[in-house]
């Protein structure tokens, strides 16, 4: 059996103009979406780089207190989660240490408002 050829459709000028208008509308929508995404990406900030202080002396200098005060805070658990210690090496996350002292409900938070600033 021979394949039956479908007659070729002849588009009118009106049909073609309608299709072009539809495509132009879709292109406009795509451009708007790309602009919106570009604004979102440009508004987002890169992640903040972590800063560390090293040793008891580094923490004491950061907080403006003595080394014995830092030892006492460490012993009392006030700095738990803000530092890592392996043997005698102490590395403290600067932001976490300062965050504890900014907490108005912490024992040291109320004093830090007058002492550190």
C-alpha positions as CSV (number, residue, x, y, z in Angstrom):
1,X,0.0,0.0,0.0
2,X,1.2,3.4,-0.9
3,X,1.4,6.0,1.8
4,X,-1.3,8.6,1.5
5,X,0.1,12.1,1.2
6,X,-1.5,14.7,3.4
7,X,-2.3,17.9,1.6
8,X,0.1,20.7,2.6
9,X,-1.6,23.4,4.6
10,X,-1.4,26.8,3.2
11,X,-1.1,29.4,6.0
12,X,-2.7,32.7,5.5
13,X,-0.9,35.9,6.5
14,X,-3.3,36.3,9.4
15,X,-2.4,32.8,10.7
16,X,1.4,33.6,10.5
17,X,1.0,37.0,12.2
18,X,-1.0,35.3,15.1
19,X,1.8,32.7,15.5
20,X,4.5,35.4,15.5
21,X,2.6,37.4,18.1
22,X,2.2,34.3,20.3
23,X,6.0,33.6,20.1
24,X,6.8,37.3,20.9
25,X,4.7,37.0,24.0
26,X,6.4,33.9,25.1
27,X,9.8,35.5,24.5
28,X,8.8,38.5,26.6
29,X,7.8,36.2,29.4
30,X,11.1,34.4,29.2
31,X,13.0,37.7,29.3
32,X,11.1,38.7,32.4
33,X,11.9,35.4,34.1
34,X,15.6,35.8,33.3
35,X,15.6,39.4,34.7
36,X,13.9,38.2,37.9
37,X,16.4,35.4,38.4
38,X,19.3,37.8,37.7
39,X,18.0,40.2,40.4
40,X,17.7,37.3,42.9
41,X,21.2,36.1,42.2
42,X,22.7,39.6,42.4
43,X,21.0,40.3,45.7
44,X,22.2,37.2,47.4
45,X,25.5,37.6,49.3
46,X,28.3,35.1,49.3
47,X,28.6,33.1,52.5
48,X,30.6,34.9,55.2
49,X,34.1,33.6,55.8
50,X,34.6,32.2,59.3
51,X,37.2,33.8,61.5
52,X,39.0,32.0,64.3
53,X,41.1,33.0,67.3
54,X,43.7,30.7,68.7
55,X,44.5,29.9,72.3
56,X,43.3,31.2,75.6
57,X,45.1,34.5,75.0
58,X,43.3,35.0,71.6
59,X,39.9,34.5,73.3
60,X,40.9,36.8,76.1
61,X,42.0,39.6,73.7
62,X,38.8,39.2,71.7
63,X,36.6,39.6,74.8
64,X,38.8,42.1,76.6
65,X,39.1,40.0,79.7
66,X,42.0,38.2,81.4
67,X,43.2,34.8,80.6
68,X,42.1,33.5,84.0
69,X,38.6,34.7,83.2
70,X,38.6,32.8,80.0
71,X,39.8,29.7,81.8
72,X,36.9,30.1,84.3
73,X,34.4,30.5,81.5
74,X,35.7,27.5,79.8
75,X,35.6,25.4,83.0
76,X,32.1,26.5,83.7
77,X,30.9,25.5,80.2
78,X,30.1,29.1,79.1
79,X,32.1,28.7,75.9
80,X,30.9,25.1,75.0
81,X,30.4,24.8,71.3
82,X,32.4,27.9,70.6
83,X,35.8,26.3,70.6
84,X,37.5,23.1,69.7
85,X,40.4,21.7,71.7
86,X,42.8,18.9,70.8
87,X,45.4,18.3,73.5
88,X,46.7,21.9,74.2
89,X,45.6,23.5,71.0
90,X,42.4,25.7,71.2
91,X,40.7,27.1,68.2
92,X,37.6,29.3,68.8
93,X,35.0,30.5,66.3
94,X,35.1,34.2,66.7
95,X,31.4,34.7,65.9
96,X,30.2,32.0,68.3
97,X,32.2,33.4,71.2
98,X,30.9,36.9,70.6
99,X,27.4,35.6,70.1
100,X,27.3,34.2,73.6
101,X,28.3,37.5,75.1
102,X,25.6,39.4,73.1
103,X,22.9,37.2,74.6
104,X,21.2,39.4,77.2
105,X,20.0,36.3,79.1
106,X,23.4,34.8,79.6
107,X,25.4,35.4,82.8
108,X,28.0,37.4,81.0
109,X,25.8,39.1,78.4
110,X,24.6,41.8,80.8
111,X,28.2,42.6,81.9
112,X,29.5,42.6,78.4
113,X,27.4,45.6,77.5
114,X,29.3,47.8,79.8
115,X,32.7,46.1,79.7
116,X,33.3,45.4,76.0
117,X,31.9,48.5,74.3
